[in-house]
Amino acid sequence: MKASVAQIEPKAPNPKDRDLTPLVRQAQQGDQGAFEQIVRQTERLARRIAISVVSQDQVEDVLQESYLLVYRKLVLLKKPESFISWFARLVLHAAYNQVRGEKPTTALDPDESAPDQTEALVEQMTMRNALAQLEKKDRNILILREMMGLSYDDIAGTLRLKVGTVRSRLHSARKHLENRLRSK
């Protein structure tokens, strides 16, 4: 069985394609409708970030915690144009906090016993196990690029790195993941 980085999960559309800056500014001034639009437009990204770190049954908790933090701290965001980077970092931290708080559990649905579903589940578990064995910096950069589809600039903003460092770390992380998958 061969798994590749591209098989992790399809890329989410880049929320940067929708400029959230005006909505962020409105929400910072107390516009509840603007905040609700931000939630709707970022929920898919938040789910993809969360599911890359926590189990499916923990995703809602991560989202709730993330949006609660966004609601409380949005007024402190000095650069509304960097909202997506700030938001992705916040969701990633909330997901890791969730992992630290609970032991992961894996339950198999007895209805998912068809061979093709089983094979897909095994590939997904193999990929998750390989990702889990990587250093946090490698795992984070792979999740943000390959699963979330963020640009190098967005990743640099999220992780507070230079774009060149992002490119270098991403190359290294891909090699480490490839080595982990080969050893399986």
N, C-alpha and C positions, 0 to 999 in steps of 0.2 A: 504494500500500500504506500503510495507516494502522496504526500500532502505538500502544498506550496503555500506561500504567504498569501497568494491571491485567493486561496480557498478559505481563508479565515471567515470572511463574510463579505457580501457585496458592499461597495462603498456607498456611504450616505451622500446625498447631494450636499455640496458645500454651502452652509448657511450664509457664507460671505457673499454668495450670489445675490442674496436678498440683503440689502443694506439695512441693518437694524439700528444704525446710529440715531436717526430721528426718533424712533420708538423708544430707544434707551433714554434719550434726553427728556422725552415726554414723561416716561415712567419715573425718572429722577425727580420730576416736578410734581409727582403724585397722581398722574393720570393712570387710573386703574385699568382702563381699556387698553392702553398701550402695554402695560405689564402683561395682560392676558394675551395680547398678540405676540409678545416676545415668547411667552410660554408655548403657545401653539407652534410658533416657527422654529423653536429650538428643541422641542420634545423628542423628535426623532434622533437628533444628534446626541442628546443626553442619554436616551435609551441605549444607543449603540456604545457609548462610552461605558455606561454602567454594566451592560451585559458582557463587556469584554473583561470585566474584573470580578463581578459577583455572579451568583447563580440567578436564574430567572425569577425565583420567588423573592429575591432581595432587591430587584430592580426598582419596584415601586417605592420602597423605603429610601433608596438612594435618591430617586427623583424628588420625593417629598422633601427630604433634607436639603437637597440642592436648591430647589426653588424657594424654600423658606430662607436659606442663606442669601440667595439673590435678592429676594424681597427686602430683607433687612439691610443688606450692604450695598445695594445698587447706588444709593446716594453718595457713597464714598468713592465710586469709580470715577477717576479723574479724566480718563480718556474714553468717552463713549464709543469711539471708533474701534477700540480694542476689546469690545465686549465679548466677542466670540472666544478669543484667547483666554480672557479672564474666566468666562463661563466654563469652558472646557476644563481648565485647571481646577476650578471649584468642584465640578462633577467628579473628576478623577480623584480628588482628595476625599470627597464624600464616599465614593465607592471603596477606596482603601480603608477608610475609617470603619465602614460596614464590615469589611473582611476581618479587620482586627477585632471587632466586637463579637463575631459569631464564627463558629466552626463551620466550614463548608460541608454541605450534604448533597449527595447526588441520588436522586430517585429515578428509577426507570419506570415509564408508563407501560403497563402490560400490553396495551393496544399498539404500541410501537415495536412490534416484534417482526415486522416484515423485513426480509433481507436487505432491501435497499435502504430502509430507514435505519436499520442496525448498522450498516456500513457507514452511512452518513454520520451517525452518532459516534461511531468509533473514530472516524476521521476528525470530527470536531473535538472529541476528547483528547486525541493524540496531539492536535494543534494546541489545545488549551494547556495540556501538560508540558509541551515543549515551551510555550510562552511562559508558563509559571516557573520554569527552571532558569529562565534568563534573568539577568540583573534587572532591577527595577527601571534603570535608565534605558536599557534596550527595549524592554517590554513596553514602556510608555511611548517611546518614539514609534515603534511598530504599530501600536494600537491607533495612535493619532493619524499616521500616514496611511496605513494599509486598510484599516477598518473604518476609520472616520472619513478618510479621503481629504484630510486637511492639507493645505498647501504648505510648502516649506516655510513661508513667512508666518503663517498661522501657528505652525508648530513652534517656530522660534519665539513667537510672542507668548504662547502657552507655557513653554518650558523655560522661558527667559534665557534663551541662548541666541548666538549669532547663527545666521542662515548657513554659513559654511560649516559650523559645528553640527548643525542638524543633519546636513548632507553626509558628513563624515560618520556620525553616530548611526545614522540610518543604514549606511553601507555595512558598517560593522555589525549592527544588530541583525541584519538580514543574513549575514554569514554565520553568526552564532545560532540563529534559528535553523538555518539550513543544516548545520552540523548536528543540532539536537534531533532534527527530523530524520537525518540519515542514520543516527545511532539507534533509532527505534526499530 
